[in-house]
């Protein structure tokens, strides 16, 4: 059951249960996060749109169970339960059927226009459509993106660019620099992965942004050294960031979000797109351990923003998914049970465990230490056999199967499904998002909440660069598309 519980839980250490609620005036907290009707008049100064890629309803249910304290009689609610407001359909334009990809769904969420699978900010006729981020920029607000994929991946690209194909990563990277709005770059802050698309032999887009006055950072620690209010390009990996299970920062999305806001805050307000990109990647990989870890990374981000809105009640936060991935089932094989306790103590992702297993002196002991539990005889025999395989992907599949059986997790596909997704919102203007509607309506609601008139900003003057041909990517063979 979704409950509007108004107490804020503190952000906790990775994979630990959170049961205590901090003290404070709950009435004041409620007013800030869920304003009264009289306080709803006017529009939010700041809008933060969060897309949790691939997060179908089963993921939020699984995460609630994953975080539950077994010592309490009830299943403890999590932050998703406090901020749930509705559901949205996800189907793409009719020519692509009932099941969307991330590009078509992001285009719908960003622009309010249905398009074909693969479309980046264009309609079915491949004509550009304006996104809410681009409209915010045109209205004089600061804009930014903070994601855990490469920043030219389908979701951020659909808010930032226009391209007939999501596969054209190099072209999309070029457009981040080449396409201007009122003489300004589309985004003031861009944080995520994707170095290989910005630093190429034929064109160094990173260098062009540096020459145009952007601060460039390539580590999390360097990001913390920048003074507030900078224009920032932060690329922290060649493609996507590491799984959060393998990353140095276990709160990486919350960290990127906090620093994006630090540079975006200004008198005219800001629009920030945040994406928990790798929930989707975990779904494609049928990796329940990575999925719950990525959901926890999102949870920490929401807890940070929940408290941010307390201090900045003129801010709206909206969260939804673009689709569901993997056909996750909480329970499988005809057994009425799910055991998330086996997912809580991993020292690394199944992908990294698989890559290192063949080199281990004692593969069984190594796997047991990395997974966080002692293997039974059948699992030990399986791991010993896996260690002799040459295919890292086959080893990874075997490691994931151990976790699936232990937890009794099921999957129906390695792709997307066509189910409706949940919508969550809090802060000023959140009432607009209650109900059942289409994903295009989310963009339409946000358009309506943007300022009515243009605010004056200084025009930027930058050197120009020459666009280059696109790269290619086989999405059927590699869902990360590296």
N, C-alpha and C positions, 0 to 999 in steps of 0.2 A: 504494500500500500504506500502510495506517495503521500508524504506528510510535509506540511510547511513548518518544520521545526526551526525556530528562530535563534537558537543558541549556536554560536560559532565554535566548531571544534578546531583545536590548534593543529597546525601542520606537524605531522609526526615524522619520525625517522622512517626510512624506507622499509616497507613490508611489516610494520608494527601495527598492532591494533590501536584504535583511537576511541576511547570511551569517555574521557573526562571532558567537560565543557567549561570554558573559562568563565570567570565572574564578569559582572558588568550589568548595565541596565538593559534588560532584554527588550523593553518597550522602545527605547531609543534605537536599539539595533534593528528592531522590526521596522521602524519608521524609515531608517536609512536604506535598508535592503528591499523593502516592500512598501513604498510610499503610499500614503492615503490618497483618496481621489482628489482632494484639493491640491495635494502636492504633485499630482501627476500633470497638472496644467503646465504648458510649456514643453520644451524639448530637451533631451539630454545634451550636455555639453560634450561629453565623450562617449563613444560607442566602441565596445570591444566585442567582436564577433569571433566565436570559437567554433571551429569545425573539428570534430573528432572523427577522423577518416575511418570508415568501416565499422563504427560503433553502433551495431544494432541493439535492440532491447535486451538480448541475452547477455550482452557484455556488462551492462549496468547491473543486471541481476546477479551475474557471476561475481562482479566486483563487491557487491554488498555481502554476499556469502563469504568471499575471500577475506574480507576485513572483519567479519563477525567475531565477537568474543565468545568462545564456547562456554564460558563460565556464566553467561547471562541466559535467562530463560527464553528471551525473544531474539529474533535476528535483528541486530542493531542497524538502524538506518545510517546511510552515508550522505554526503553532501548532495548527491544527485537527487535523493529523495526530498530534500528541502527546497529545491529550486525547480522541480518538474512543473511544466505548464501546459504541455500539449504534445501533439504528434503531427508529423508531416509525411505526405506521400513523396516518393522519390523517382517515379518513372521519368524517362527521358522523352524527347520528341518521338512522335509515333513511328518514324522510320527506323528507330533503334529498339522498338519493342517495349517491354515492361521492366527490364533490368538495366539500370544505369551504370555507367562507369564514373570515375571520379571527375573527369573533365566536364561531362554534360551536367552532372549534379552540381559541381562547383559553379559552372556558368549560370545555372538556375538560381543557386543561392546568392550569387554575386549580383546578378542583373535582373532577375525576375523573368527570364526568358528561357523557355525550353529549347534545347538543341540536341544534336546528334552525339552519340558516344565518340569521344575524341576531340570535341570542339573546345577551344580555349577562348572564351570571351567573344564568340561569334554565334550568329543564329543559324538556322538550317540552310540559309542561302549564303553562308560564310561571310556575312556582313557584320562588322563590329557592333557590339552592344555595350552600353556604358555600365560599369559596375558601381556598387555603392562606394567602394574605396575611391574610384576615380571621380565620382560626383563630390565626395567629401573634399578631395583635393581641389577641385574646381571652385568649391565654396570657401576656400581659404583655411581649411582645417589641415593639421599635420596628419600624415598617414604612415603606416608601417605594417610590416609582416614579421611574425616570429613563428618559425615552424621547425619540426624535427626531420623533415625530408630535405632534399635539395630545394632551394627557394624557387626554382623554375618548374617544380613538379606541378601536377594538374591543379590542385586546389589554389595555392598562392598565385600561380600563373593566371588563373581565370579571373582573379580580382585585379591583376596588374596589367594584363596584356591581351592581345587579340591575335590568334593564330588558328589556322584551319586544322592543325593537328597537335596534340599534346606531345607527340614524339619529337617535335622540332625544338629540342632543348637549347641549342646554340642560338637559333633565331629568337627564342623567347628571352634568353639572357641579353642579347643585343638590344631587344626592344625595351628592356628595363632602363637602359641608358638613352636610347634614341627617341623614345616616345615621350613627349612633354605635354603637360597640361598647364595652360597659361604661362608657358615659358619655364615651368618647373618640372623636375623629375617627379615621376608618379609617387614614389615613396621616399620619405625622409629617413626611414630606418628599415633595413632588410637584414634579418638574422636567421641563419639556418645553415644548411650544407650547400655544396655545389661548386666548389672551387674549379673543378675541371671544365665547367661550362663557361666560366668567366675568365679564366687564364688559359688561352689557347695560342697556338703558334701564329695563327693568322690574325688574331685580335685579342688584346688584353683589356677586357671590359673593366676589370678591377682597377687597373692603372688609370683608365679614363675617369672612373669615379674618384680616385684619389686626386687626380689633377683638377677635378671639378670641386674639390674642397671637402669630400667625404672622408671621415675617419675610417680606416680599414683595420679590422682586427681578425685574427685567425685562431685565437684561444679564448676560452671562457674568462681566464684571469685578466687578459688584456682588456676585455670588454669592461671590467670593473674599474679600470683606471681612467676611463674617459669622463670628462666633465659633462654635467647634464646639458641637454639642449643641442648636442652635436647631431649632424647628419651622419649616419653610420651604415657601413656595409660590413657585416660580420659573417664570414664563411668559415665554418669550423670543421669541415670534412670535404673530401673530394666529391662525394655524392651525398647520401643521407648521413645523418649523425649515427653513431653506433647505437645498438640497442641500449636502452637505459640500464639493463642488467650489466652491460659491459662498459658503460660510460663512467668517466671519473665523477661526474655530477649526477647524483640520483634524483635531483630535482631540476633537471636541465630545462624543461619547458617553463617551469615557474621562474627560473633564473632569467631565461631569455625574455619572458613576458615582463618581468619587473624592470629589466634594463631597457627594454623597448619603451615602456611607459616613462621612464626617467628622461628619455630624450624627446619624447613626444609631447609632454605636458606643456601647455601654453595657453594664453588667454582666449584663443579662438577655438580651443578644443581639438580633439584628435579622433581618428578612426584607426583601430588596430585590428588586423586579422591575426588570430592565433590558430595554429593547427597542431593537434596531436596526431601527427601523420602516421606513426608506426603502429597504432592500433590496427590499422588496415593491413600493414605488412605482416603482423603477427597472425591475423586472420587468414591471409593468403598462404602463409607457411603452416597453418594449422598448429600453431605453437601457443598452447594455453599459458605456459609460464611467461613467455614474452608478452602475451596479451594482458595478463594481470599486472605485470610490471609497468607496461605503458599506460594502463588505466590508472595506476597509482601516481604516475608522473602527472597525468591530467588532474587527478584529484588534488594533488598539492598545488597545482596552478589555480584551481577553483578556490581552494581555501585561501590562497594569497589574495585573489581578486575579491572574494567575499569580504575580507577585511579591508581591502582598498576602497570598496564601495561604502563601507561604514564611514570612512574619512572623506570620501568624495561622492556624496549622494547624488550629484548631478551626472553620474556615470551609469550607463546601461551595459549590462553583459548578457549576451545571448549565446547559447551553446546548442548545437545540433550535430547530427552526423549526415554525411552525404549519401550513405547507403549502409547496408550490413555486409560483412565479409566473412566467408568461411562456413556459414550455416552452423555456428556454434550451438551446441546443446548442453545444457546444465544437467547432466545425467545421460547415460548411454547404455547400449547393449541390453536393453530390457530391465535394467536394474534401477530401482527407485532410490538413487543415492548420488551424492557428489561430495568429494573429499578434497577441498582446496588446501588443507594443511600440508599436503605434499609439495605445494608450489611456493612455499614461503621462505625457503632457506637456500635457494640457488645462489652460487657464487659467480656464475656466469650464465650466458644464454646457451640454450642447446646448440646453437650454431658454433659458438666458440668452443664448447665442450667437445663437439664433434671434430673440430679442426685440430684439437690438441690430443685427443684420445690415442691415436696411433703412436705417438711419440712417448707416451707414458710408460714408465718402467713396470708399473702395476696398473693396468687399465681399470680393473674392478675397483681398487682402492681410490684411484683418481676420480672415477665417475661418482662413486659414493660421496667423496669429499665435495665435489662440485655441485652435486644435486642436493646435498644436505640431509641425506638419510642413508641408512645401511641397506644395501641391496639384498634381496632374498636370493635363494639359489637359482631360481629361474632367470631373474634379472641379471645375476652375475654371469651366467652362461651366455645370455644374450649380449652383454657388453663385451665379453671376451671374443665372441664371434664378430661383433661390430668392429673391434679394434684391428681385425685382420683385413677389413675391406679397403679398397683403394678409393672408393667414391666417398668424399666428404658428405655429399648430400644424402647418400644412403645411410651413413652413420648418424647424421642429424635426424633423419626420419626414425631411426631406431630409438634414439634417445627420447624423442618426442612421444613415441608410442609407449615408452615406460611411464612417462608422466600422464598420458591420457588414460592408461589402464589404472594407475594408482589413484587418480582423481576421479575416474569414471566420466571423462569428458568426451563428447562426440562432435564430429564435424560432418557436414553433408557435401561440401564442395571446397575447392581451392580458389574459387572465384567469388563473385558478388551474388547476393540474393535481392529480390525485389520487395522486401517487406518495408512497411512504414518505419520511420525512426522517431525517437523522442526529441522533444524540444525543451530546453531549460532556459530560464531567464530570471534576472533580478536587477534591482536598481531602477533608476528613473525611466519610465516608459515600458516597464516589463509587462504591464497589463495587456498591451497590444498583442501579446504572443500566446494568450490562453486559447485553447481550442484545438480542433482538428482542421488541417488545411494542407495545401500543397507546398512543396519546398520553394516554389517561385514566390509564394506569398511572404516568405521571410524577407526576401529582398525588398518587396514592395512596402512592407511595414517599416523597414529601415530607411528606405528612401523618404517615406513620410515623416520620419523622425529627424532627418537631417535639417540643418538651418534653411530658412526660406530665402536668404539673400547672401550674396557674395561678400566675404570679408577681405579687406585689402591685405595683400602680402607682397613682398619684394620679388621681382622677377629674377630668376637665375639665368646667367649667361654662361654656356658651357661650350667647349670645343666639340666638334662632331666627329663621329667615327663611321667607318664603312661596314655595312652589314655583310655577313658571309653566309654561304650555304649551310643548310641544317645537317645535323647528324641523324642517324637512324637508330631504331631500337625495336627489337622483336618482343612485343609485350606478351605474346603467347608463351614464350620460353623464359622470360625473366620479368617478373612483376615489379622488381625494383627498377628495371630498365637502367642498368649501369652501362 
